[in-house]
């Protein structure tokens, strides 16, 4: 969370009291929280695997598993082409592990290098893949827009199978099979599956197909695919897909396996270097602990290293790779910090010149910015301004590569599609989701694209609430400020995108304050209506010294348990704060 002088409106979520009353097994506080997230029945809180929709309702699944079953029976050489982010890496791990356990004996993977090959199944990566001499090529978390790459692979005589979740364009690639819940007319009820979730579903259907065919015997044991759910949980959380009911089931089941000490070695090693408690692990720990370290490989070097960590057979090997990923992540933080400083300086120049308020979106570019980090930068500035942002860096071939991040209510990929339709020669390529997208354009087209983007975003944002609004679950009673309530809330998830962790608001007296690591503010706060005090912490605060001497504040916060040197204490993680008294 980035703190800045702009004030936000704290708006309390509306809850359906009648719906909350039907959740009779939940404590009153949870009834309020669940009903505000449109959970209306106890069945919606059932996170068992039996509640998952059938994989056979995915369009193209029957054709997909026919090809895969045939490849396994024929002992074909199978090559998996992955994406270079955490969803792609975990999708690859699930595909590798799952196909091997189902009986495939010749399975390998290839992941494009962000700086050499670009995204997806390109003709260039097909040329690299040709050295492996595969019979079958499977894409995970990519491929739906790879028209030229699929054509090149088919010309080599390969069967091409696409598993993806990104939004398709007007023309689909000429693959032998495609499974993607976002295909037009696909009846699958849960469109928010991450790439790793799609691959897990393909394996589930394939196992069912092989079971019916009598493939499994006393010497060829049917595998327990639930052993892959820690990968699925990590990839789902890392990709920031909405945590609808299906994704909550997948993440919950993965977390349960990790907490029980049954994580795959690579996942366990990533969590160890991130210093996350296995027994009380949350989705947030995956998103802010394991995912950045895994992503660091694809951002700065090559995601092959990250996939090797996930596929490690033993913990010692995985730990060694995880430490290398941790070092890359520290390097990534340093790069990102400098880029953020540069970007905020550009934003302040626009603010000082009065050129920011009328802009519906913002395009930022600096020739020194790192291609692997611009997505994170766009996200940070988007949070700062509460409007869509695209950050550009130079690509390997001189093109500009952009990472776009949006705000709720503005569909980024659709916006880019509209721009491409209106200005056919402006964009080289684009693709993505509602909240995030990638694009390429010639350097000479940057200013024209900037104008088109600002115009298109401004037209859509005029219909949205673009105020700096923070949604709260209301206030907590004095009796709720305890460790048991904090644990209850943590365990009531998993929380994440579109199913947010509970945030509360209230006013507090401040007894004391200090600055940690030059950017975090630590406060001692009095619980309203009592003489009890507790700790509060706000991370990455701009101008942290301005809070020293403040006597009262209003805060939006989350309950947390701080564990330090075998001592557990309740603390407030402050997402937003505003002074209720002038600093001394």
Secondary structure, DSSP 8 states (H G I E B T S, - for coil): --B-S---EEEE----HHHHHH-TTS-HHHHHHHHHTT--SGGGG--SGGGS--GGGSTTHHHHHHHHHHHHHHT--EEEEE-SSHHHHHHHHHHHHHHHHTT-S-EEEEE--TTTT-SSS-HHHHHHHGGG--SEEEEES--TT-HHHHHHHHHTT-EEEEE--S---SS----SEEE-TTSTT---S-TT--HHHHHHHHHHHHHHHHHHTT---SSS----GGGGHHHHHHHHHHTT----HHHHHHHHHHHHHHHTT---HHHHHHHHHTT--STT--HHHIIIIIHHHHHHHHHHS-THHHHHHHH-SSHHHHHHHHHHHHHHHHHHHHHHHHHHHHHHHHHHHHHHTT-STT-SEEEEE-TTS-TTTHHHHHHHHHHHHTSEEEEEEE-TTS-EEEEEE--TT--HHHHHHHHHHHSTTT-SEEEE-SSEEEEEE-GGGHHHHHHHHHHHHHHHHTTS--S-EEEE-----GGG-SHHHHHHHHHT---BTTB----EEEEEEEEEEEEETTTEEEEEEE-TTSS-EEEEEE-SBTTGGGGTT--EEEEEEEEEEEEETTEEEEEEEEEEEEESS---
